[in-house]
């Protein structure tokens, strides 16, 4: 069953003079230092833990059948990683895409909304791109916790082989604790994210200094010609290696997605002066170690450190990977909320886990699905090397889509000529497509996992969007024009009762189903009647001054439109209270909210295949109750049931 209304996300709130949202981090009004440390913890957790496995997998791929990579090949791999970090992350994301913000917000769906608003034709294609990138992000959200925690725990095998059988059970326990803790919110631990990850970046940089000093020839990797030479002289092996090299830049999308939480300058500063230098030095150190001792490829990250530091490093790496996983899980919640608000998913229960940090949310259904998927991956693949094959496809796919939508924004929003916009974005798009093609070689080895997951999410999003549109069009044909109904009621008014009735509807031009049924069954009308429509703006937030729009239809009927941004959580009573300033005396205790609850049945002929009708009906039954979703006091709600074919 479903209700005939639209759908949400989170208003910033003031805490100690700072505006807070998103991951519970202060918005741009916080001090620059606090934002800098905060973004190191939240934004760079994923890409910051890539050194645990990226170089190892790339060098193993470069070794081919021989199992041993020559020093020139190792230098070529390190050069590829360094230049991937410089070109993909620094140039594309840090210097270009961070400027393509949607009223201060970033991320794939924010970019989709911005691009969709800018085009007159082809808006459907933009939405499809948004669905693709959003669906692929869920693949990333499933693989990141499994891969990063597994790779951290595997370091314990270097202490003694006795620990090897405990790697998977330990990983399962840590992930179980991580997902179980989500319902409590992350406000308490979020304060530690920044400092811990700052220590992490300092330690991985310091640990690489001695190997680099012993083999300074590894610094030649800064020469991009070594990367080009490697690709030209290694044929298909070079192409396969490129897929593994991409592991070093996974997490780059987080730079853009968290733009609204920290602002452009802190993210850029943290990357250019802390994160990039630390990652580059660490990859150089691992490369130097493997050049000196090819056997070190077993686990070059941990072998850079002395024996006495192994257990502390495994502990620090575990904490760092849990932080990286937390950031991705939180990102999945935020993406889901945006997708619901943009009409791509049914309403799910969204819990706010912090009174101080309004943007901290927890979505039980998404948490449970992510946990099941992550556990399945860990138990299926059982090692980070096996799981690395499944990684990359989801992220490269998202990057390709982001590049395409970025082109539209640069062309239509920034008003560049199409040739200039293409000249800027085409090189990045070609590089992203090359990475995607290289990763597609790993489909049979595990790359099918994010593709299958993404395909399922895409099908669900497309079905929900298509079904909602068909249902709206069918309902509109059956409904009575509101103006005509009001004119009839004014001529021959029924019995009046005191108070205000609010009828929620997605189509303010037609009489709400709940109003028609109320007149049919109760044969009474309230003294004041409000036709309430909730709209989702294409911007992340709506200024409170633009929240409410009033239109007087007659002496007893008023149309009220409430507008919320796609990153806000709609609170109907709070928004209606704003209407007092516009002359409407709103009193929640004398107001009744009438909602139409629809039981859907498959129609003989609809715009979708039969199986998709059933899927849409199943999705509608999972939708959260509109009363909770719009934060309407349940004691003030009257629900009217109807049966509709779709």
Secondary structure, 3 states (H helix, E strand, C coil): CEECCCCCCCCCEEECCEEEECCCEECCCCCHHHHHHHHHHHCCHHHHCHHHCHHHHHHHHHHCCCCCCCHHHHHHHHHHHHHHHHHHHHHHHHHHHHHCCECCECCHHHHHHHHHHHCCCCHHHHHHHHHHHHHHHHHHHHHHHHHHHHHHHHHHHHCCHHHCCHHHHHHHHHHHHHHHHHHHCCHHHHHHHHHHHHHHHHHHHHHHHHHHHHCHHHHHHHCHHHHHHHHHHCHHHHHHHHHHHHHHHCCHHHHHHCHHHHCHHHHHHHHHHHHHHHHHHHHHHHHHHHHHCHHHHHCHHHHCCCHHHHHHHHHHHHHHHHHHHHHHHHHHHHHHHHHHHCCCCCCCCCEECCCCCCCCEECHHHHHHHHHHHHHHHHHHCCHHHHHCCCCHHHHHHHHHHHHHHHHHHHHHCCCCHHHHHHHHHHHHHHHHHHHHHHHCCHHHHHHHHHHHHHHHHHHHHHHHHHHHHHHHHHHHHCCEHHHHHHHHHHCCCEEEEEEEEEECCCCCECCHHHHHHHHHHCEEEEEEEEEEEEECCCCCCCHHHCEEEEECCCCEEEEEEEECCCCCCCHHHHHHHHHHHCCCCCHHHEEEEEEEEEEECCCCCCCCHHHHHHHHHHHHHCCCHHHHCCCCHHHEEEEEEEEEC
